[in-house]
Amino acid sequence: MLLPIYQIDAFTDRVFAGNPAAVCPLTEWLPADTMQAIAAENNLAETAYFVPRGGADYEIRWFTPTAEIDLCGHATLASAHVLFRHLNFQGEEITFHSKSGPLRVRHAADGRFTLDFPSRPPQPLAAHPTGLLDALRATPLEVLASRDLVVLFNSEADVLALHPDMAKVAALEYIGVIATAPGTNGIDFVSRFFGPRVGVPEDPVTGSAHASLIPFWAARLGKTELRARQVSARGGDLWCELRGDRALMSGYAVTYLKGEIELGA
């Protein structure tokens, strides 16, 4: 059995930047343990699988090297890129049906994709989770939580200087830790994402994290349209908007490779 596979760099307009995702189009679902094994073999932050429902509707699932997760931005963007760029999808908008509900992706004439995700505003915590400061090796200004922990720092330099103890981060009872701070030079906010609990020590560009960052920074800055940059080693840029209870994030994607997985008879 031959399975098509694409590797896409998302939230960037050039290869070797942004966040690489593997995308495997399917006609029907494979067993979950097979999809997990492929994701482990790929050893990327995410491997996405999608199955057509009909028309512009698809079902989508995402796997890190160690676990299936409920929401992933960059691999959703990568999946839309595969449909538009390689599978001749005709139209302007795709709806992916997921564990987090319907996720719409619109393709603009300039090549940019806009993801329409549920907003997940983080809520302040009364106390730091046990072990957080030792895990971060730093003390944030504020700590909040949604699906992930959100830790606020004073400056981009503080975020860039973080060198967390990944074993201790993995012991925290959250999927990931989002470090964020105000940006400069036209960037409203910056971030980094650490997810060793699900096999991703540092994710290069994390769309699902921005489902929390967009409402947080929109409220803090008093505006609904924002520019964001994830300041990982690869880096990535996002155009963001808070629209009611939805968090919109836009970015580009480029193809790095396409090929086939041989699963045997």
C-alpha positions in Angstrom: 0.0 0.0 0.0 1.4 3.4 -1.1 0.4 6.5 0.9 1.0 10.0 -0.5 2.9 12.3 1.8 3.9 16.0 1.5 6.1 18.0 3.8 5.1 21.6 4.0 6.8 24.6 5.7 3.9 26.6 7.2 3.7 30.3 8.3 6.5 31.2 6.0 7.1 32.0 2.3 10.4 30.2 2.0 11.7 26.7 2.7 13.7 26.0 5.7 11.7 28.4 7.8 8.3 28.4 9.5 7.0 25.1 10.9 7.3 21.9 8.9 4.3 19.6 8.9 3.7 16.2 7.1 0.4 15.9 5.3 -1.1 12.5 4.3 -4.3 12.7 2.2 -6.5 9.7 2.7 -9.6 8.2 1.1 -10.6 6.6 4.4 -9.2 6.5 7.9 -6.3 4.3 8.8 -6.1 2.6 12.2 -5.1 5.2 14.8 -2.0 3.2 15.8 -0.8 3.2 12.2 -1.3 7.0 11.9 0.6 7.4 15.2 3.5 5.2 14.0 3.8 7.2 10.8 3.9 10.4 12.8 6.6 9.0 15.0 8.6 7.9 11.9 8.2 11.4 10.4 9.4 12.9 13.7 7.9 16.3 12.9 5.9 18.4 15.3 2.7 17.3 13.5 1.5 14.9 10.9 -1.9 15.7 9.6 -4.4 13.3 7.9 -7.5 14.3 6.1 -10.4 12.4 4.5 -13.0 14.0 2.2 -16.6 14.4 3.3 -17.8 15.8 0.0 -17.6 19.2 -1.7 -15.4 21.6 0.3 -15.6 19.6 3.6 -12.9 17.3 5.0 -12.3 15.6 8.3 -8.8 16.2 9.8 -6.7 14.7 12.6 -3.3 15.6 13.9 -0.6 13.5 15.5 2.7 14.6 17.2 5.4 12.0 17.4 3.8 10.7 20.6 0.1 11.6 20.8 -3.0 12.7 18.9 -4.0 16.3 19.7 -7.2 18.3 19.6 -6.0 21.3 17.5 -3.1 22.2 15.3 -2.7 25.4 13.2 0.3 24.9 11.1 -0.6 21.4 10.0 -4.1 22.7 9.1 -2.6 25.4 7.0 -0.3 22.8 5.4 -3.2 20.6 4.6 -5.0 23.4 2.9 -1.9 24.2 0.9 -1.7 20.6 -0.3 -5.4 20.7 -1.4 -5.0 24.0 -3.2 -1.5 23.5 -4.6 -1.2 19.8 -5.3 -4.7 18.3 -5.4 -6.4 20.9 -7.6 -9.1 22.0 -5.1 -11.4 24.5 -6.8 -12.8 27.2 -4.6 -11.7 29.8 -2.0 -12.6 28.1 1.3 -12.2 24.7 2.8 -13.9 23.5 6.0 -12.0 20.9 8.1 -14.1 19.1 10.7 -12.0 18.3 13.8 -12.2 17.5 17.5 -12.2 21.2 18.0 -15.2 21.8 15.7 -15.3 23.1 12.2 -12.2 25.0 11.1 -12.5 27.1 8.0 -9.4 28.0 5.8 -9.7 30.7 3.2 -7.1 31.1 0.4 -6.4 34.7 -0.8 -5.3 35.8 -4.3 -1.8 36.7 -2.9 -1.3 33.1 -1.7 -1.9 33.7 2.0 -4.1 31.3 4.0 -6.4 32.5 6.8 -7.4 30.0 9.5 -10.6 30.5 11.4 -10.2 28.9 14.8 -12.1 28.9 18.1 -10.8 31.6 20.5 -9.4 30.2 23.7 -8.9 33.2 26.1 -6.5 32.2 28.9 -7.6 32.8 32.4 -5.3 34.1 35.2 -4.1 31.6 37.8 -4.2 32.4 41.5 -0.8 30.6 42.0 2.0 29.3 39.8 1.6 25.6 39.0 3.9 23.5 41.1 7.3 23.2 39.3 6.7 26.0 36.8 9.5 28.3 37.8 12.1 25.5 38.0 10.9 24.3 34.6 11.3 27.7 33.0 14.4 28.7 34.9 12.8 32.1 34.9 10.1 34.1 36.6 7.2 35.4 34.4 5.2 38.6 35.1 1.9 36.7 34.9 0.7 33.1 34.5 -2.5 32.2 32.8 -4.0 29.0 31.4 -6.3 27.7 28.7 -5.4 24.4 27.1 -1.8 25.5 27.5 0.0 27.6 30.1 0.6 31.2 29.0 3.5 32.9 30.7 4.0 36.6 30.2 7.4 38.3 30.1 8.5 41.9 30.0 10.3 41.8 26.6 11.2 39.8 23.5 14.8 39.5 24.9 13.4 37.7 28.0 11.5 35.2 25.8 14.6 34.6 23.6 16.7 34.0 26.7 14.6 31.2 27.9 16.3 27.8 28.2 13.7 25.6 29.9 14.3 22.3 31.6 12.3 20.1 29.2 11.9 17.2 31.5 10.3 19.5 34.1 8.2 21.2 31.4 6.9 17.8 30.4 5.9 17.1 34.0 3.5 20.1 34.1 -0.1 19.0 33.5 -0.6 21.1 30.3 0.0 20.2 26.7 2.4 23.1 26.3 3.8 26.3 27.7 3.5 29.5 25.7 6.0 32.2 26.5 5.0 35.6 25.2 6.0 39.3 25.4 5.3 42.6 23.6 6.9 42.9 20.2 8.7 45.8 18.6 9.1 47.3 15.1 5.5 46.7 14.0 5.1 43.3 15.7 2.5 43.4 18.4 3.6 40.3 20.3 6.1 37.5 20.1 6.1 34.0 21.5 7.7 30.6 21.9 6.0 27.3 22.5 7.4 24.3 24.5 5.5 21.0 24.2 7.8 18.2 25.4 4.8 16.5 27.1 3.5 15.6 23.6 6.9 15.0 22.0 7.6 18.5 20.8 10.4 20.2 22.8 10.0 23.5 21.0 7.5 24.0 18.2 8.8 26.5 15.5 5.4 28.2 14.8 2.2 27.2 16.7 -1.2 28.1 15.3 -3.1 26.5 18.2 -1.1 28.7 20.7 -2.4 31.8 18.9 -6.0 30.7 19.6 -5.0 31.8 23.2 -2.5 34.6 22.4 -4.9 36.5 20.0 -7.6 37.1 22.6 -5.1 37.8 25.3 -3.2 40.4 23.4 -6.3 41.9 21.8 -7.7 42.6 25.3 -4.3 43.9 26.5 -3.6 46.2 23.6 -7.2 47.2 22.9 -7.3 46.3 19.3 -8.5 43.3 17.3 -6.0 43.2 14.4 -2.4 42.2 15.4 0.9 41.1 13.9 2.7 38.3 15.6 6.0 36.6 15.4 7.1 33.3 16.9 10.7 33.8 17.7 12.0 30.2 17.5 15.2 29.4 15.6 13.2 28.9 12.3 10.8 31.7 13.1 7.4 32.5 11.6 5.0 35.4 11.0 1.3 35.6 11.5 -1.4 38.2 10.7 -4.0 37.9 13.5 -7.5 39.0 14.1 -10.0 38.5 17.0 -13.5 38.3 15.6 -16.0 37.6 18.3 -15.4 34.1 19.7 -13.1 33.2 16.7 -9.4 33.7 16.4 -8.2 34.3 12.8 -4.6 33.8 11.8 -3.0 34.1 8.4 0.2 33.0 6.8 1.9 31.5 3.8 3.1 28.0 3.1 5.6 26.4 0.7 6.2 22.8 -0.3 9.5 21.1 0.7 8.9 17.6 -0.6 6.3 15.2 -1.9 6.6 11.4 -2.1 5.1 8.1 -1.0 5.1 6.0 2.2 5.2 2.2 1.5 3.1 0.5 4.2 3.6 -3.0 2.8 0.9 -5.3 1.3 
